[in-house]
Amino acid sequence: EGAEEEPAAGPSIAVLPFADLSAAGDQEYLGDGVAEEILNVLASTEGLRVTSRTSAFAFKDRSLSIPEIANILGVSHVVEGSIRKQGDRVRITGQLIEVADDSHLWSDTFDADLGDIFRLQDQIAGNISQALSQRLGLALPAATRARQDWDIAAYELYLRARQLVVARADYETA
């Protein structure tokens, strides 16, 4: 663990990797991808400091409390969640945590076809930004971005390959 950071002035947030709660336990790559995309959308929100993916994902599979993680990262808010996939359906649960009192500012569950994953990611990020705006009395702009139509099968392959590269494993498969 590195040195603890001083909390930044203004709102700051870390997006933790989303836990894989799928029956087979084989959707870690999808949870990581969802969390990373939410992080990317939130990072484009002016007035909100977002901790890097590398720093936030360092807490993957570690048993620390949200206040401990937030203290180390120097953030006032944390996003955590889970993902479950069954066939072509996905359920994403996201939660926005106020670190000061370890309470939920926002929590919601989203169900959709896997082909809607990008819309879901943007919707979750937008809801988090709105919750932060309302709670902190800030005028944060909506966290949205232009999307193109994507081939979801190609996106899944990309996420699986990226997971292998980050793990420095099986480069040939990646």
Salt bridges, closest charged atoms under 4 A:
GLU1 OE2 - ARG62 NH2 3.34
GLU28 OE2 - LYS60 NZ 2.58
ASP32 OD2 - LYS60 NZ 2.38
GLU36 OE1 - ARG53 NE 2.91
GLU36 OE1 - ARG162 NH1 2.91
GLU37 OE1 - ARG145 NH2 2.86
GLU98 OE1 - HIS77 NE2 3.24
GLU98 OE1 - ARG135 NE 3.87
ASP111 OD1 - ARG91 NE 2.58
ASP113 OD1 - ARG89 NH1 3.10
ASP116 OD2 - ARG119 NH2 3.89
ASP122 OD1 - ARG145 NE 3.34
ASP122 OD2 - ARG147 NH1 3.42
GLU156 OE2 - LYS85 NZ 3.01
GLU156 OE2 - ARG160 NH2 3.91
